[in-house]
Amino acid sequence: MKDEDSRYEAVRSRDARFDGVFFFAVETTGIYCRPSCPAVTPKRHNVRFFATAAAAQGSGFRACRRCRPDAVPGSAEWNVRADVVGRAMRLIADGVVDREGVAGLAARLGYSARQVQRQLTGELGAGPVALARAQRAHAARVLLQTTGLPVTEIAFASGFASVRQFNDTVRAVYAGTPSELRASAPRRGRAATPSAGIPLRLAHRGPYQAGPVFDLLEREAVPGIEDVSGTPGARTYRRTLRMPYGTGIAAVEERPHTGPGAHPGGWLDVRVHLTDPRDLTTAVQRLRRLFDLDADPYAVDERLGADARLAPLVAARPGLRSPGAADPDELAVRALVGRDEAARLGRRYGKRLDAPCGTLTHLFPEAAVLAGAEPDGTLGALTAALADGTVRLGPGADRDEARHALAAVPGLDARTIAEIRTRALGDPDVAPPGPGIPDSWRPWRSYALNHLRAAGELE
């Protein structure tokens, strides 16, 4: 939605479909909001529009305390787009700027730092430093309001270089001190403690079919790495996570679908246990990719619902998602070897957790470990390519380059490559070999195939 008059109409109608797609700010109040903000609609001449929260913050606006615009789902554009801006946004969300700086981001993208700065600023109104700063501010708010961690520890856990920088950013973004922000949290948030994990609500836009996602995760669950407990409609998915600074365990609760039109969006309840709180932002983004929480179900359903074959399937399951992966390299190995063999590899070569949690005992082995331990065959070729960077599947990967690199791995068949592209790369438009898939399903063929599988028309 590029036209500003159309954006204003979305604001007037409080259309939650555009939360995260753009933000609006009110010059008379100095506050920026999401389109669905319940506050009185401002006059058109007082409104400015921004592509990102970072751009609004950079122009001197602070976040609305009613609609919390920093907590909206990410723009679905970054899921779909495979250009340098889309790749950069996925890398920033994964915390690369906090860990490696702008130079590290640029190196991963294969561009100069100046080129990355120019492209992001030109399209989004904010450069990589400002985008990362907005993300750090959001992480800080979550930790302040949901844990009992000391404020000083939160500053560094959120990715800030100093307590002063942390204090200044919180005041600028939220118009209050860290202590005031913590005091404003609901009582249930303040009661949380670090030992109990960090409770989160991961937002999504539109309807969300949790059942098929949890069905898939339950079928695929690798013992020791993952487990799914409970009955359909009230299941809990848990898994171990290898993070940049430490390890983690995440538990995600299934929320039953309440029917089309019941609400414009919702969330999944998550609790994350981390050995190092600096991994919070990265853990959140990896879970968002696994559960496909940044998708735009309205765009997907509109396109696929216009197809005669798919229309009844879309009507039966509005908001069906295309699950991704918490660890792309792990997913690639599992797509090749299957669940049982993945379990064997996990038991034999996976690193054991310092503090096992129930049935969760190991991290899935890294590609370099597997390449050294079992170097023969297609598994050895794939893990060696992942370990040396010949195949790159991370959030900033170039999808076309990855496709060609996967095709060059000896013994890797086209169907496995299609699964890796869909799940590890989050490509929304993958068609595996076999029966013809019509071009009319583009650019959502991955979602179309999930509809066919959910209906029992594909294995």
Number of C-alpha atoms within 10 A of each C-alpha: 10 9 7 13 11 11 19 20 13 18 24 18 14 18 16 20 18 22 25 25 20 20 25 25 27 19 15 10 12 15 20 30 29 28 28 21 22 14 11 7 16 16 11 14 8 12 16 15 18 19 18 24 32 26 21 26 25 19 14 15 24 23 22 21 14 11 17 15 25 25 19 21 23 26 20 20 16 17 23 19 15 17 14 19 20 20 24 26 23 21 22 26 22 24 25 22 22 22 15 12 16 22 16 16 25 21 13 18 20 12 14 16 17 11 12 23 17 16 17 19 17 11 12 18 20 25 21 26 16 17 24 24 23 23 23 25 24 21 22 27 20 23 29 25 25 24 21 18 17 10 18 14 13 24 27 17 21 25 25 20 12 11 15 12 11 25 19 14 22 23 16 18 25 22 18 15 16 24 12 13 18 21 13 14 16 11 11 10 20 17 13 18 14 17 10 12 21 23 23 18 15 21 18 25 27 22 25 30 18 22 19 20 20 23 15 12 19 17 11 18 20 24 20 23 23 24 21 22 12 11 9 15 14 14 20 21 19 24 25 26 24 20 18 14 13 13 19 22 23 22 21 22 21 23 19 14 16 11 13 15 10 10 12 15 17 16 19 18 16 21 17 23 22 24 15 14 25 25 23 24 21 18 25 21 23 21 21 23 24 21 25 23 27 24 28 25 22 14 14 23 22 13 19 24 19 14 14 9 11 19 15 14 19 22 12 14 20 23 24 26 27 25 24 27 22 23 21 23 25 19 21 26 26 21 20 21 15 13 17 14 14 24 19 13 19 23 20 14 16 20 15 18 16 10 9 13 14 8 13 20 22 26 24 27 21 19 22 16 15 21 20 13 13 14 16 11 11 17 23 21 19 28 27 22 20 24 19 12 11 17 23 23 25 20 26 24 21 19 21 11 14 20 18 12 17 26 15 15 20 13 13 17 14 14 15 19 23 21 22 28 27 23 26 26 27 26 24 24 18 23 24 18 13 8 7 8 15 10 10 12 21 18 17 22 23 25 27 29 22 19 25 16 13 19 13 9 10 10 9
